[in-house]
Amino acid sequence: MEPKKWTKAVLGAATAILLILMALNAVIDPFVQYHSPLPALEPYYTFSQEYAMYWLIGRARHTPAEGAVLGSSLSNFISSNKLSQLSGKKIVPLKKSMGRPDVYTLFLRESFKRNRLQIVYYEITFPHLSEKYPEEIPRYLYNSNPFDDVKYLLNKEVLGMSTYIVSGWASDALDTNHKKQRERQAWNRELFEVDRTQLSSHYSTLTVARSLYVRHNKVADKHSVIAYRANASEAVEKNIIPFLEKYPHTRFVFIVPCISILNTYDQVREGTAGDYLGIYKDLMLRLLQYDNAEIHMFSDVEGFVDNLDNYKDRVHYCPAGGDLIIDGLKSGKYRITPQNIDQRLAHQKALAERFQVSFLKEGFKGEDVLALNRQLIALGYDCPATVEYDKRTTAAVARFQADYHLPVTGIATADTQALLQELSRQTTDPHSGANPRRSSQ
Amino acid sequence: MQFNSYIFILAFLPFTLIAYYQLNRRGWNVGAKILLLLLSLVFCGYFNYKYLYIIGASILINYAFSRLLADPRRSVAAKKWLLFTVISLNLLILFYFKYFNFFTENVNLLFQTSFALKNLILPLGISFLTFQQIAYAVDSYRGETAGYCFLDYAVFAAFFPRLIAGPIVLHGEIIPQLNESRNHRINYENFSYGLLMFAVGLAKKVFIADFFAGAVSWGYASVGQLTSLDAFIVMLSYTFQIYFDFSSYTDMALGVGLMFNIKLPTNFNSPYKAVSIQDFWKRWHITLTRFLTRYVYIPLGGNQKGRLRTYVNIMIVFLVSGLWHGANWTFVLWGFLHGLVSVLHRRFQTGWGRIPTVLQWAATFLFVNIAWIFFRADSIKQGWAIINRMVEWQAPAVSSGLLASFELPVITGLESLLKIPMPSSLDMLLFLAFTFVITLLFKNLQELEFKPTSTNAVWTVILLVSGIFSMSAISAFIYQKF
């Protein structure tokens, strides 16, 4: 082949293919950057959490709505459908796992560009308020520089999604069995707002115990209190207040979700609960300076937040928590006002002070661990008589649980502790001299 | 600006080419060279505009000195002083930006002092530029740079395809080509070959080097938990990563150079086919070896001053090479190892020749691999830790983290399509085998004679398009629980 012809053929073909593929990505637009899904193809769009940062911006930009709900995986069960019923407005869910105020700002800004939002539900999780979104944000999708669009249009992942959508549509179009098609549509319409897996998670004290690694000890860390105040205030001033000021006719409903009491419990043990609750108070009063803001706080709901069976870790609550919040928003029972704020926060602190963690596990330290180790030793198990729950304690507890036909977890659950207590009382009692090791055989 | 970026491939390169040839076509060769110089500065300044001050100053100073050096009326003694000054100046600039912190840290460590470290930015390509300009100064001293004008010199120094990572070129390789009037018109023979080299380089970078990068960064981030086999695979991965990364850059540089009708010197010649350490350095980073031989080894006396001096000279060359690569003791150790083995090779050359070639190759490859460990390690201690892992010789097992970084979408796709479970190490084995085969059994681009055919046209298009589409892989968000 002649070099000139070769060069022209190669450059021409490469340019043509690039343009065709770019056009495909622009038309299918799998992450809805430019337009809503084409009606015929809509059922084939899948919005997985993996790419949420890419399509959420598109959802904010292209969904007509009268209201929005912004949150993290802690808003998983605050259904936008129920909020729509409650408010009588069409609410669009804009939730991102690991969501933080800086990302909510991106979403809210995009949504306001298109919509005149009348109501905004906004999750405020105090322990996370001082943090920024930890993952990379694809900034080129959030700016208006058209040259950056190249990164979207010439992207193999985007191309992969486009191909997937088109091939799904094509295979259904060739297939006369419309049932499958309808099923697929139904599946996609079902709303899972952040994390589908949370629906089938197991919620219990044991699950929480497994997810915890440390229990805070009685060392106050004033530096982190100061840093928290600075960062949380900055988040509020930078990411929330501007919206309150710019949109005085939009109602902002701040939701403090029903995370477990463990966080406040740790602060009580550190001796910083008063400091932190004081900061929460200041931040809430700051928001309440605006007439269009209201706050509903669920982090002190007695009977829910102090029952770890409602959780799978420190913060993720079971579906019933979502109902609690929706009902609370309806009745206004948990609304914070400048009048009741002191009493509510005092209540949260009192709950935490009264709270007892029912289990002990590896990494914990304290007098209660020492007592546990002593009981185990008294029953003939091998572990150190220290205040630390280490690997050997875990092994001893596991052996004890196996011997007495308890679920073997290595975690000293309430049941395990009760049985240990009873047995060690018997061994110290000279009249019942049974050797527990033998009794289990 | 990176070669593997949209702005370079879709905007900068086409614009520069078109403007360059259009200006030349109108007979404004000076204008075309000015354009090339300005756009080379844009290319460099795109990373960080502050680089421009340093590079600009360096080019000006060097040109001024080279004019003084090239003046035949000056006495030899005066020229020697001038040469000494300009080399010192170049090294001083390099030292300041590259080694100041390293030096300060070690002084602080040694004398328990606490001099403050500086927050310096290392100007891109300064190491390459420094060597290139030193070479030019020496050539001027020798009276070989026949009165180039400033523009020629500046284009030679700043020519963007080789600005950030070589090859380290000599004036005679660039400036005459630049001024050859034949080269002012587009030459499709060069252009088509350049296009192919660029496509191959891009594919090597995106599909091979970046792929190994995942395994390597996983390995070096989790040294503590590597199994013996993990450590071995991580070592191999880095060996391939560094080769494919660097040689892909060079391929792209050479390709772009050819598009401008400028043939840059070859930098690689299948280095992992080397059967001795000397052979390796004739195949790896050839222009660096050439520089060090010509401007360090031979001026030191080369092999003309007795056996011991030869060994010392070899050692000096490799220590310089080590330190040139970066300001860290790991690089010094790497240079030392290569120096030591080179000395040993020279001492026992005849004995080495009697070993079967396969063993020669294996020993050389293994040594090169081990030396790369220190090259990549953050500290000598970390390098040792990896070697320790390997020699522990545990039962063969590969961590799932390592396997995950080798996952090939094609295999995963096939698996889900055919619903046949495949061994999880399949991806890794296939990929390593593929890499071994193409590095060891195939001829390299320089050895193959390029002829435009429809087959390689199709391949070029495929590599180009798939390379471009893979440049901005959306880094998948690992779904973390809140």
Interface residues (C-beta under 8 A of the other chain):
Chain A: M1 E2 P3 K4 K5 W6 T7 A9 V10 L11 A13 A14 I17 L18 L21 Q49 E50 Y51 A52 M53 Y54 S72 S73 L74 S97 M98 E135 E136 P138 F147 V150 K151 L154 N155 K156 E157 V158 L159 D313 V315 H316
Chain B: Y6 I7 L10 Y188 E189 F191 S192 L195 P452 T453 S454 A457 T460 V461 L464 V465 S466 I468 F469 S470 M471 S472 A473 I474 S475 A476 F477 Y479 Q480 K481 F482
